[in-house]
């Protein structure tokens, strides 16, 4: 790869990163720094520097912060990200054309049979509201057992751009930062471009990846970044 090719490749990567609206700022900074270090950094051919160490310097971050950035991109289902349930009783008031909104006395969650995502329902003690609640309650019973594994809705963006042993890095990050050693990769895959498209959301556009090679727990640079098909 010539310097001109690397420049064009970095511009393409940066453009794609900035176009991704679901990109948290920390993940964006890490991706841009990795792209700079592997493609544009004047010191990228220095054999004494690993990509990980150089990226840490570029970000002015310590090792803990680097693992925190990886933790933020762990592929997972986060119920808080799509929880738009209104507060108060959710039974409709037909004449008023609004929801009841009174303080809830009965609450339960229901799993979507297609996505595995959960939704919280709440109802007050009014007879007509409890009547509206009854079929929803029956439908929700056992929905958690019948529902599939939740489709991830967070993380999985780093693998879109760089090929690396992300599973082991995600696992280590969860242990070091979250003290959560039971994390397992989702059955849908680590990369967000592998996940089923959820109704109402746009699929992630696949992007040619740069390969990062790991040695001794660190990322090291090969003679030149290797492009791999998405």
Secondary structure, 3 states (H helix, E strand, C coil): CCHHHHHHHHHHHHHHHHHCCCCCHHHHHHHHHHHHHHHCCCCCCCCCCCHHHHHHHHHCCCHHHHHHHHHHCCCECCHHHCCCCCCCCCCEECCCCEECCCCCCEEEEEECCCCCCEEEEEECCCHHHHHHHHHHHHHHCCHHHHCCCCCCCECCCHHHHEECCHHHHHHHHHHHHHCCCCCCCCCCCCCHHHCCCCCCCCCCCCCCEEECEEECCEEECCCCCCEECC
